[in-house]
Every structure is written in structure tokens, then in C-alpha cells.
Amino acid sequence: MRILLRCTKRLDRSSGLSIYIQSLNQQLMGILYQLLLGGIAGWLAGKVMRGNGYGVIIDIILGLLGGWVGGYLGAKLGINLGGGSIGYLITAFLGAVLLVWISRLIKGKA
């Protein structure tokens, strides 16, 4: 009986660890996916808004921030583009365009 209890405890611990590692892996992939789509959205926003652009790193940052801004404004306005990658890409693109436009307004006034 003791051996059986020890074995089940070991299995519970290892399966818990396996689930934890799987969860971390999914979170990491989600972050990488957001970076990729944010970079694409920021690059597209830079091309659409024309001008000198801000560079790859700033484009990625604008795309990521644009995804959050676009998601927030979309929720406030009752607009839902879906939870998939295309919806996120469109939302991030529109948010990044808005951020580029605002940054150029501020930059022009400075």
C-alpha cells in the first residue's frame, strides 16, 4: 500500500510539473506570436503613414502598443474583430496607425 501511495504521489508531482512546463511554453509562444504580429502591424503602419519611419524596434513597439490601444478602443466602441491572428493584426495595425499619427502631431508641435 505504501509503495502504491508513493508512486501516485510521484506521478501527481511529475504531471503537475508537466502541465506547468506546458503552460510556460504556451505563454512564451503567445508572446513571440504577439511580437511577430506587432512587428508586422508596426511595419505596415509605417508604410501606410509614409515618411522616414522609426526603425524596426520602434515599429515593433508601436505595433504591440497599437494592439493594446486598438483592443481597448475597440472594446469601448463595441467593435470586435475576432480573437484570431487576423483580427489581432488588423487591431494592432489600426492602433499603430493611430499612435504614429499622434506621435507625429506631438513631434510637429515640439
N, C-alpha and C positions, 0 to 999 in steps of 0.2 A: 504494500500500500504506500509506504514512504517513497519508494522508487518511482511509482506512478505519479505521485504528487510533485516530486522534484522534476520529473520530465515535463509535466504540464506547465509548471512554473517557468521552466526554461523556454518552452515553446511560446508562452504568452509574452515573455520578455523579448524574444527574438522577433516575433510577429509585430509587436509594438514598435520595435526599432525599425523594422522593415517598412511599416506604414509611415513612420516619421521621416525616414530617408526618402521614401516615395513622395511625400508631401513637400519636402525641401526641393526635390528635383522638379516638381511641378511648378513651384513658386519661382525657381530660377529660370525655367523655360518661359514662364509668363513675363518675367522682367526682360529677358532677352528679346522676346517677341514684341513687347512694347517699345524697346529701344529700336528695333528694326523698323516697325511701322511708324514710330515717331520720327525717325530719321528720314524715311521716305516722305512723310507728310510735310516735314520741315523743308526738305529739298524742293518738293513741289510748290510749297508756299513761296519760297524764294524765287523760283522760276516764274510763277504767276505774277508776283508783285513787282518783278523786274528790278533792276538796279545792280549794285555791286555784290549784294549778298553779304552774309555774315560769316561764312565758313561752315565746315562740316559739324563741328562740335556745337556751335550756336544753333545750327539748323536742327540738330537732334534735340537740343534743349527746347527750342521753340515748338517742335513737333510734340514732345512729351507734355509740355505745359499747355500747348494747344489742345491736346486730347482732354486734359483735365478741365480747361476753360470751356471747351466746346461741350463736353459732357455736362458740366454744371449749368451752362446757359441753356442747353437743350432740355434738360430736366425742368428748369424754371419756366421755359416756354412751352413745355409739353410736347417736345419733338423727340421722337425715339427712332434712331436709325438702325436699331438692332444691336445685338451683343456680339456679332461676329467680327471677323477681321476687316471686312469691307466697311461695315458701319463704323468701327473704330478709326479706320484710315480716313474716311470722309469727315468724321467729327474732329479728328486731330488736324486734318488739313484746314478745315474752316476756322478752328480755333487758332492755328498757327498764322493764318492769313490775318485774322483779327489782331493778334499780338504783333505781327510785323507792321501792320498799319498804325497801331498805337505807338510802337517804338519809333517809327518814322515821324509821327506827329510830335513826339517829345524831342526827338533829335533835331527836328527842324526848328523848334522853338528855342533850343539851347544855344 
